[in-house]
Amino acid sequence: MKTTSLPHISLSRRSFLKTSLAASASAALGLSPRAWSQASGANADIRVGVVGLNGRGGSHVSEFAKLKGVRVAALCDVDLRVLEGRAAKLEGVHKYQDVRRLLENKDIDALSIATTNHWHSLMTIWACQAGKDVYVEKPCSHNVFEGRQCVAAARKYQRMVQHGTQQRGGDLGTRIAAIARSGQYGRLLVSKGYCCKPRWSIGAKPVQDPPAHLDFDLWLGPAPRQPYHANLVHYNWHWFWDFGNGDMGNQGVHEMDVARWALDATLPRSVVSLGGRYVDGPNFKDQGQTPNQLVSVFDFGGSLLLFETRGLVGRNPKYPNQVANEFYFEAGVVRGDRFFPKGKTEGEPLVIVDYPRRSVNIFENFIQCMRTRKQQDLCADILEAHLSSALCHLGNASYRLAQERPFAKPQDFTDSDIVGTSIMTLLENTQAIGVDPAKATLWVGPKLNFNPIKERFRGNPEANRLLTREYRPPFVVPPNV
């Protein structure tokens, strides 16, 4: 295959619509552009295009490249330096700076997306419309509306859409979910997730011209037009609302997914969050916007999902890095693969239950489902992806509407001792880095009532505005896919 190096060339609206309409017709018949070869022989090569090559995208390339019958046939990145670096390691790969050009390539069967969060849904929808299956990194969406549109596109065009929540391919989450349903430990009262990774200050970078090798306008895509600074590209965009979702929507969506899995639930009746963004020094400037300390509580009616995000960890042994889940049952607590009965500090093996054993690589699972066209066999289907990602967005919505309070545990926040302990841990952890509670502020969000069927907040137009965004044409997530 001839190697091509393409500059950023925008696809015309007419050309893209023509491609999308043709793909839609094929999808309506259950066909991708190369579906005949996939159906006629299980050993036919599946050709994958990977978009977003810095960081996690490199793992996508490696994972697909080692699978039998799969070829990484195209690479795409808005940063030509990153693109050329990855492409140099693959013989005969097509190169694209603009994903719309990649989607025109009818020989590509699947799009693997590892871009910034704010691009995930639009690329997923475009790929489904173009008749391609999709592997999309977490979170699948930048807001709740986008996630639901991804589900709609996957179902309408009969595409396999897998989400990058790898724990769905593991055994422990499946086992704990089965234990919760068995009732052998009583009712699951609180399903808790931790995302406590070092997320210290990113400082401040000056506004400047973007580097020549980066198409910054294309990088912005659906987001508002704004000046470039070096804290955006390539990683710290996570901490800006226009592009990322904080650490709850970054690392945390993995543990959020496991917590919701155990509850066997969709979306909550209400959500409330508190926290803030803190730095270790009164004169230290920080450009980030998302909280690095956050507690979010989701009420599912009889059970709570509690999520604790703390980024100021790792320097004090009392507050170590912690990425995990805990499950508080009536009879005790499950931590890892051990059960701690109430009042006991010694753990014991988990109770034996019947459950479907699962230990698969979700990249391989995705390829298998591409061949069989059995959406129900996907480990991390787009519907589960949407629901778990939406929880992160709901927790952030309460925080974004927060008001300043004294730096102390709010008396009106919760009557749950487990939640109260998380709040106190957040406060103590923050003070441990030198934040003066007499001078600090705690941002406490409102309790937002939510309709899980309509996926709308009840009686709160301001909160409902956070369920979507203003899109910058032509990078618009459509209301009808």
C-alpha positions in Angstrom: 0.0 0.0 0.0 1.3 3.4 -0.9 2.2 5.6 2.0 0.7 9.1 1.8 1.5 12.1 3.9 -1.4 14.5 3.8 -1.6 18.1 5.1 -4.8 19.3 6.7 -7.3 19.6 3.9 -10.9 20.2 5.0 -13.5 17.8 3.5 -16.2 19.8 1.8 -19.7 19.5 3.4 -21.1 18.1 0.1 -18.4 15.5 -0.2 -18.7 14.4 3.4 -22.6 14.2 3.2 -22.3 12.1 0.1 -20.0 9.7 1.8 -22.1 9.6 4.9 -25.3 9.0 3.0 -23.8 6.2 1.0 -22.5 4.7 4.2 -25.9 5.1 5.9 -27.5 3.1 3.1 -25.0 0.3 3.6 -25.4 0.4 7.3 -29.2 0.1 6.9 -28.5 -3.2 5.3 -26.2 -4.3 8.0 -23.1 -3.8 5.8 -19.9 -2.0 6.4 -17.8 -1.1 3.4 -16.0 -4.4 3.6 -18.7 -6.5 5.3 -18.8 -9.0 2.4 -15.3 -10.1 3.1 -15.9 -10.2 6.9 -18.9 -12.3 6.4 -17.4 -14.7 4.0 -14.3 -15.6 5.9 -13.3 -15.3 9.6 -9.6 -14.8 8.6 -10.2 -11.8 6.4 -8.0 -8.9 7.5 -9.7 -6.1 9.5 -8.2 -2.7 8.8 -8.2 -0.2 11.6 -7.5 3.5 11.6 -6.2 5.0 14.8 -6.9 8.7 15.5 -5.2 10.6 18.3 -1.7 9.1 18.6 -0.1 10.8 21.6 -0.2 8.8 24.9 -3.0 6.3 24.9 -3.2 6.2 21.1 0.2 4.5 21.0 -1.4 1.7 23.1 -4.2 1.4 20.6 -1.7 0.9 17.8 0.2 -1.7 19.7 -2.9 -3.6 20.8 -4.4 -3.9 17.4 -1.0 -4.6 15.7 -0.5 -7.8 17.7 -3.9 -9.3 16.9 -4.1 -11.9 14.2 -6.1 -10.9 11.1 -5.9 -7.2 12.0 -3.9 -4.5 10.4 -3.4 -0.9 11.5 -3.8 0.6 8.1 -4.2 4.3 8.8 -3.0 6.8 11.4 -4.4 10.3 12.1 -3.3 13.2 14.3 -3.7 16.9 14.2 0.0 17.2 15.3 2.2 16.3 12.3 5.2 15.7 14.5 3.3 13.0 16.5 1.8 11.5 13.3 5.1 11.2 11.5 6.7 9.7 14.7 4.1 6.9 14.9 3.9 6.3 11.2 7.7 5.8 10.9 7.2 2.5 12.9 4.5 1.1 10.6 5.2 0.1 7.0 2.7 1.1 4.3 0.3 3.0 6.6 -1.9 5.8 5.4 -1.4 9.2 7.2 -4.0 11.8 7.8 -4.2 15.1 9.7 -7.9 15.4 9.4 -10.2 12.5 10.5 -12.7 13.4 7.9 -10.3 12.4 5.2 -9.6 9.1 7.0 -13.4 8.4 7.1 -13.5 8.7 3.3 -11.2 5.7 3.0 -13.6 2.8 2.2 -10.9 0.2 3.0 -10.9 1.2 6.7 -13.3 -1.1 8.7 -12.9 0.5 12.2 -11.9 3.8 13.8 -10.1 3.6 17.1 -10.3 7.0 18.9 -7.8 8.2 21.5 -8.2 11.9 21.1 -9.2 14.7 23.6 -12.5 14.0 25.3 -14.3 16.8 23.5 -13.8 15.0 20.1 -14.8 11.4 21.2 -18.5 11.6 20.5 -18.4 13.5 17.2 -15.8 11.1 15.8 -17.8 8.1 17.0 -21.0 9.4 15.3 -19.2 10.3 12.1 -17.6 6.9 12.0 -20.9 5.1 12.5 -22.4 7.2 9.7 -19.5 6.2 7.5 -20.3 2.5 8.1 -17.3 1.9 10.4 -17.1 0.2 13.7 -15.6 2.1 16.6 -13.4 1.6 19.6 -13.6 4.9 21.6 -11.5 5.8 24.6 -13.1 6.8 27.9 -15.1 8.8 28.5 -17.1 8.3 25.3 -18.6 11.7 25.7 -17.8 15.2 26.8 -21.4 15.7 28.1 -24.6 13.7 28.6 -26.3 14.7 25.3 -23.3 13.5 23.3 -23.2 10.0 25.0 -26.9 9.4 24.2 -26.3 10.4 20.6 -23.4 7.9 20.3 -25.8 5.2 21.5 -28.4 6.3 18.9 -25.8 6.3 16.1 -24.5 2.8 17.0 -28.0 1.4 17.0 -29.2 3.2 13.9 -26.2 2.2 11.7 -25.8 -1.2 13.4 -22.2 -0.6 14.4 -20.1 -2.3 17.0 -19.0 0.5 19.4 -16.7 -0.6 22.2 -15.6 1.7 25.1 -12.1 1.8 26.7 -13.2 0.8 30.2 -11.0 -2.3 30.3 -12.2 -3.6 33.6 -15.3 -4.8 31.8 -13.1 -7.5 30.3 -11.9 -8.7 33.8 -13.2 -11.2 36.2 -13.4 -9.3 39.5 -16.0 -6.8 38.5 -18.3 -9.5 37.0 -17.9 -11.5 40.2 -18.7 -8.6 42.6 -21.7 -7.6 40.5 -23.0 -11.2 40.8 -22.4 -11.1 44.6 -24.4 -7.9 44.9 -27.3 -9.5 43.0 -27.1 -12.7 45.1 -28.0 -10.8 48.3 -25.7 -13.0 50.4 -24.1 -10.0 52.1 -27.4 -8.2 52.3 -28.3 -5.0 50.4 -25.5 -3.0 48.8 -25.8 0.3 50.7 -22.9 2.3 49.2 -20.9 1.5 46.1 -17.7 3.6 46.2 -15.0 4.5 43.7 -11.6 6.2 44.4 -9.6 8.2 41.9 -6.6 9.4 43.9 -3.7 10.0 41.6 -1.1 12.7 41.8 -2.6 15.7 40.0 -0.6 18.7 41.3 -0.4 22.2 39.9 0.1 22.6 36.2 1.3 26.2 36.6 0.5 28.8 34.0 1.6 29.0 30.3 1.5 32.2 28.3 -0.7 32.7 25.2 1.3 32.3 22.1 1.1 31.2 18.5 0.5 27.4 18.1 3.5 25.5 16.7 3.6 25.1 12.9 3.2 21.3 13.1 -0.1 21.5 15.0 -3.5 22.3 13.4 -4.8 24.1 16.5 -8.2 25.0 14.9 -8.8 21.4 14.1 -7.6 20.4 17.6 -10.3 22.8 19.0 -12.9 21.2 16.8 -16.3 21.4 18.6 -15.0 23.7 21.4 -15.1 27.5 21.3 -12.4 29.3 19.4 -9.7 30.5 21.8 -6.0 31.3 22.0 -3.4 28.6 22.2 -1.2 28.0 25.2 1.1 25.1 26.0 -1.0 23.8 28.9 -3.6 22.6 26.4 -1.6 20.3 24.1 -0.9 17.5 24.7 -2.2 16.4 28.2 -3.3 19.1 30.5 -6.4 19.8 28.5 -8.0 17.3 31.0 -8.2 20.1 33.5 -10.1 22.6 31.3 -13.9 22.4 31.0 -13.9 23.1 27.2 -11.9 19.9 26.5 -11.8 17.6 29.5 -13.9 16.5 32.5 -11.4 16.5 35.3 -10.0 13.4 36.8 -13.4 11.9 37.6 -13.9 11.9 33.8 -10.4 10.7 33.1 -9.0 7.9 35.3 -12.2 8.0 37.4 -14.6 6.8 34.8 -13.1 3.3 35.1 -13.9 3.1 38.8 -17.2 4.9 38.3 -18.2 2.1 35.8 -17.3 -0.6 38.2 -19.3 1.1 41.0 -22.4 1.5 38.8 -22.0 -2.1 37.5 -22.3 -3.5 41.1 -25.5 -1.4 41.6 -27.0 -2.8 38.4 -28.4 0.7 37.8 -28.6 3.2 35.1 -28.7 6.9 36.2 -29.4 8.4 39.7 -32.4 10.3 41.2 -30.1 13.0 42.4 -26.4 14.2 42.6 -24.5 16.5 44.8 -20.7 17.4 44.8 -18.3 19.4 46.9 -14.6 20.1 46.6 -12.3 22.6 44.9 -9.0 23.2 43.1 -6.2 23.7 45.5 -2.4 24.4 45.1 0.4 24.0 47.5 1.4 27.6 48.1 -0.4 30.9 48.2 1.6 32.5 45.4 1.7 29.5 43.1 -0.4 30.1 40.0 -2.4 27.4 38.4 -4.3 27.6 35.1 -6.5 24.5 35.6 -10.2 24.8 36.0 -11.5 21.4 37.1 -11.4 20.3 40.8 -8.4 18.3 42.0 -10.3 17.5 45.2 -13.9 16.3 44.9 -16.6 14.2 46.6 -19.7 13.3 44.6 -22.8 11.5 45.9 -25.4 9.9 43.6 -28.7 8.7 45.0 -30.1 5.6 43.3 -33.0 5.2 45.7 -32.0 3.0 48.6 -28.4 2.8 47.5 -25.7 5.5 47.1 -22.8 5.7 44.6 -20.0 7.6 46.3 -17.0 8.9 44.3 -13.9 10.3 45.9 -11.5 12.2 43.6 -8.3 13.4 45.3 -5.3 14.6 43.3 -3.1 16.0 46.1 -1.8 12.6 47.0 1.5 10.7 47.0 3.7 13.1 49.1 2.2 12.3 52.5 2.0 8.6 53.4 -1.3 9.2 55.1 -2.8 10.1 51.7 -1.4 7.6 49.2 -2.3 7.1 45.5 -5.5 5.0 45.4 -7.4 3.8 42.4 -9.9 1.3 43.6 -13.5 0.4 44.5 -15.2 -0.5 47.8 -18.6 -2.0 48.4 -20.5 -1.4 51.6 -23.0 -4.1 52.2 -25.3 -4.6 55.2 -23.0 -7.4 56.4 -19.7 -5.7 55.8 -17.3 -4.3 53.2 -15.8 -5.8 50.0 -12.3 -4.5 49.3 -10.5 -6.1 46.3 -11.1 -9.8 46.5 -11.7 -9.9 50.3 -14.8 -9.5 52.4 -14.5 -7.7 55.8 -17.5 -8.6 58.1 -18.9 -5.7 60.2 -16.7 -5.1 63.3 -13.8 -7.2 62.0 -10.4 -6.1 60.6 -9.5 -9.5 59.2 -10.7 -10.2 55.7 -12.0 -13.5 54.3 -12.5 -14.9 50.8 -15.5 -13.7 48.9 -18.6 -15.8 49.0 -19.0 -18.3 46.2 -21.6 -17.4 43.5 -22.3 -18.4 40.0 -21.2 -15.8 37.4 -20.0 -15.8 33.9 -16.2 -16.0 34.0 -14.5 -13.3 32.0 -10.9 -12.5 31.3 -10.5 -11.1 27.8 -8.6 -8.3 26.1 -11.3 -5.8 25.1 -9.4 -4.9 21.9 -9.6 -8.6 20.9 -13.2 -8.7 22.1 -14.0 -5.8 19.8 -12.5 -7.5 16.8 -14.3 -10.7 17.5 -17.6 -8.8 17.7 -16.8 -7.0 14.4 -16.6 -10.5 12.8 -19.7 -12.0 14.5 -21.8 -8.8 14.4 -23.1 -9.7 17.9 -23.4 -6.4 19.8 -24.5 -8.3 23.0 -21.1 -9.9 23.2 -19.2 -6.5 23.5 -17.6 -6.3 26.9 -18.0 -2.5 27.1 -20.9 -1.6 24.8 -21.6 2.0 24.1 -24.8 2.0 26.2 -22.8 1.1 29.3 -20.2 3.6 28.3 -22.8 6.4 28.0 -24.3 5.7 31.4 -21.0 5.5 33.3 -19.6 8.6 31.5 -22.8 10.5 32.2 -22.4 9.9 36.0 -19.0 11.8 35.7 -20.8 14.7 33.9 -23.6 14.8 36.4 -21.1 15.0 39.3 -19.3 17.8 37.6 -22.5 19.7 36.9 -23.2 20.0 40.6 -19.7 21.2 41.3 -19.8 23.8 38.4 -22.9 25.3 40.1 -21.3 25.3 43.5 -21.2 28.2 46.0 -18.4 29.1 48.4 -18.7 27.8 51.9 -16.3 27.7 54.9 -13.6 25.0 54.7 -15.4 22.6 57.0 -17.8 19.6 56.6 -21.2 21.0 55.7 -23.8 19.9 58.2 -26.6 19.8 55.6 -24.7 17.7 53.1 -25.3 14.1 54.1 -26.5 11.8 56.9 -24.3 9.0 55.7 -21.3 8.2 57.9 -19.5 6.7 54.9 -20.0 9.9 52.9 -19.0 11.9 55.9 -15.7 10.1 56.2 -14.9 10.8 52.6 -15.6 14.5 53.1 -13.3 14.6 56.2 -10.6 12.8 54.3 -10.8 15.4 51.5 -10.6 18.3 54.0 -7.7 16.7 56.0 -5.8 15.8 52.8 -6.1 19.3 51.5 -4.9 20.8 54.8 -2.0 18.4 54.8 -0.4 20.2 51.8 -0.5 23.5 53.7 -3.9 24.9 52.8 -5.0 27.1 55.7 -8.7 26.2 56.5 -9.2 29.7 57.9 -8.4 31.2 54.5 -9.6 28.5 52.2 -13.0 28.0 50.5 -15.0 24.8 50.1 -17.1 24.8 47.0 -20.4 23.0 47.7 -22.7 22.2 44.9 -26.5 22.1 45.0 -28.4 18.8 45.2 -29.6 18.3 41.6 -32.7 16.2 41.2 -32.5 14.1 38.0 -34.9 12.2 35.7 -33.0 9.1 34.6 -35.5 8.3 31.9 -35.5 11.7 30.2 -31.9 12.3 31.2 -32.7 15.8 32.3 -32.5 17.7 35.6 -35.8 18.4 37.2 -36.7 22.1 37.5 -33.2 23.5 37.0 -32.6 25.1 33.6 -29.1 26.2 34.6 -28.0 22.6 35.3 -29.7 21.4 32.1 -27.5 23.7 30.1 -24.5 21.7 31.3 -25.9 18.6 29.7 -24.8 19.8 26.3 -22.8 22.6 24.8 -22.7 25.2 22.0 -20.9 23.6 19.1 -18.6 25.4 16.7 -19.6 24.7 13.1 -18.9 22.5 11.3 -18.0 20.4 14.3 -21.5 19.9 15.5 -22.9 16.8 17.3 -26.2 16.5 15.5 -29.6 16.3 17.4 -30.6 13.6 14.9 -28.0 11.1 13.9 
